[in-house]
C-alpha cells in the first residue's frame, strides 16, 4: 500500500457558441461547445489534473499554460498522452481512473463507451479500469441553468517497482 498514490482533479468550463463540444476526445452533438484555450475538454482536463496531482508534478496550468500559443485549440488527448509520459518518467503507472461529468445537457450516455475507450487507450490500461459517469444538478446552479459543464476525476497510481 505504501507504493500507491491517489490524485483528484476538477475542471469547469462555460458553454460558448460556435465551438465544438469535446469530452474525453469524443465529439458530442450539441448546439454549444466549451470555452477554453485548448479544445476545452473539461473531462480530460480533470483527469490530467488528477494524474499530475497523484504524481506530485503540479497541475495542468503549470505544464500547459493558456498563455502559450502552442496549446491553442490543441486536443486534450494529446495533452493527456504527454502527462502519461511524464508520470512514466516519474516511475509511476496508472491503476485506474474514475470520472464524473456534471452537465444538465446534453445527454452523454450514448458516448460513455467511446470515451472510456479513448482514455484507456492513452493511459494503457484495460477499459474496465476507466469509469466514466454523467449526472445533472437537477436544474440547480450554473450547470443546471445550462451555462457550462464540470468534471471531477480521481485516479490511483502505483510505483513501478512497488
C-alpha positions in Angstrom: 0.0 0.0 0.0 2.9 2.4 0.6 3.6 2.4 -3.2 0.1 3.8 -4.1 -0.8 7.4 -4.8 -4.3 8.9 -5.1 -5.0 12.1 -7.0 -8.1 14.2 -7.8 -8.8 16.8 -10.3 -11.7 19.2 -11.1 -12.3 21.4 -14.1 -15.2 23.7 -15.1 -15.8 25.4 -18.5 -18.7 27.6 -19.6 -20.6 26.9 -22.8 -19.8 29.0 -25.9 -21.5 29.3 -29.3 -19.6 28.3 -32.4 -17.3 25.8 -30.6 -17.4 22.0 -30.8 -18.2 20.1 -27.7 -15.5 17.5 -27.0 -15.4 15.2 -23.9 -12.7 12.6 -23.4 -11.9 13.1 -27.1 -15.4 12.4 -28.4 -17.2 14.9 -30.4 -20.6 15.4 -28.8 -23.6 16.6 -30.8 -24.8 19.8 -29.2 -25.6 23.4 -30.0 -22.7 24.7 -27.9 -19.1 23.8 -27.2 -17.0 24.7 -24.2 -14.9 27.9 -23.9 -11.2 27.5 -23.4 -7.8 27.9 -24.8 -7.3 24.3 -25.9 -10.3 22.2 -27.1 -11.7 22.8 -23.7 -12.3 19.1 -23.0 -13.3 19.6 -19.4 -13.4 15.9 -18.7 -9.9 15.1 -19.9 -8.6 18.2 -18.1 -10.0 16.8 -14.8 -8.2 13.5 -15.5 -5.0 15.3 -16.3 -5.1 17.2 -13.0 -5.8 14.1 -11.0 -2.8 12.3 -12.6 -0.5 15.3 -12.1 -1.7 15.6 -8.5 -1.1 12.0 -7.7 2.4 12.1 -9.2 3.3 15.4 -7.4 4.0 17.0 -10.8 1.9 20.1 -10.4 -1.2 21.0 -12.4 -2.4 21.4 -15.9 -1.9 25.2 -16.0 1.7 24.8 -15.0 2.5 22.4 -17.8 0.1 23.7 -20.5 -0.5 27.4 -19.8 -3.3 29.1 -21.6 -0.9 31.9 -22.4 1.0 29.7 -24.8 0.1 29.7 -28.5 1.4 26.1 -28.6 -1.7 24.9 -26.8 -4.3 27.0 -28.7 -7.1 24.6 -29.8 -4.9 21.5 -29.1 -6.6 18.2 -28.5 -6.6 17.5 -24.8 -6.0 13.8 -25.6 -2.5 14.9 -26.8 -2.0 16.7 -23.5 -3.1 13.5 -21.7 -0.6 11.5 -23.7 2.2 13.9 -22.6 1.1 13.6 -19.0 1.1 9.8 -19.3 4.8 10.1 -20.5 5.6 12.4 -17.5 4.2 10.0 -14.9 6.0 7.1 -16.5 9.3 9.1 -16.3 8.5 9.6 -12.6 8.3 5.8 -12.2 4.6 5.6 -11.9 1.8 3.5 -13.7 -1.9 4.2 -13.8 -4.0 1.7 -11.9 -7.4 3.3 -12.6 -9.3 6.5 -13.2 -12.8 7.4 -12.1 -14.5 10.4 -13.7 -17.8 12.1 -13.1 -19.1 14.7 -15.7 -21.8 17.1 -14.4 -24.0 18.5 -17.1 -27.6 19.3 -17.3 -27.4 18.8 -21.1 -26.6 17.2 -23.4 -27.3 13.6 -22.5 -24.0 11.7 -22.5 -25.0 8.0 -22.0 -24.5 7.2 -25.7 -20.9 8.5 -25.7 -19.6 6.9 -22.5 -18.3 3.7 -24.0 -16.3 5.5 -26.7 -15.0 8.0 -24.1 -13.8 5.2 -21.9 -12.1 3.5 -24.8 -10.2 6.8 -25.7 -8.9 7.3 -22.2 -8.0 3.7 -21.6 -6.1 3.6 -24.9 -3.9 6.6 -24.0 -3.4 5.6 -20.4 -2.6 2.0 -21.5 -5.0 0.4 -19.1 -7.9 -2.0 -19.6 -11.1 -0.2 -20.4 -12.7 -1.6 -17.2 -10.1 0.5 -15.3 -11.7 3.7 -16.6 -15.0 4.6 -15.1 -17.0 7.5 -16.6 -20.3 8.6 -15.2 -22.6 11.5 -16.1 -25.0 13.3 -13.8 -27.0 16.5 -13.6 -27.6 19.0 -10.9 -31.4 18.7 -11.2 -31.6 22.3 -12.5 -29.6 23.8 -9.7 -26.7 26.3 -10.2 -24.9 27.4 -13.3 -24.8 23.8 -14.6 -28.5 23.3 -14.0 -29.1 26.6 -15.9 -27.2 25.2 -18.9 -24.3 27.5 -18.6 -21.5 25.0 -18.5 -20.1 21.6 -17.6 -17.9 20.5 -14.6 -15.9 17.3 -14.3 -14.4 15.6 -11.3 -11.7 12.9 -11.6 -9.9 10.6 -9.2 -7.0 8.3 -10.1 -4.9 5.7 -8.5 -1.2 5.4 -9.4 1.4 2.9 -8.3 5.2 3.0 -8.3 6.6 0.7 -11.0 8.8 -1.1 -8.5 6.1 -1.4 -5.9 
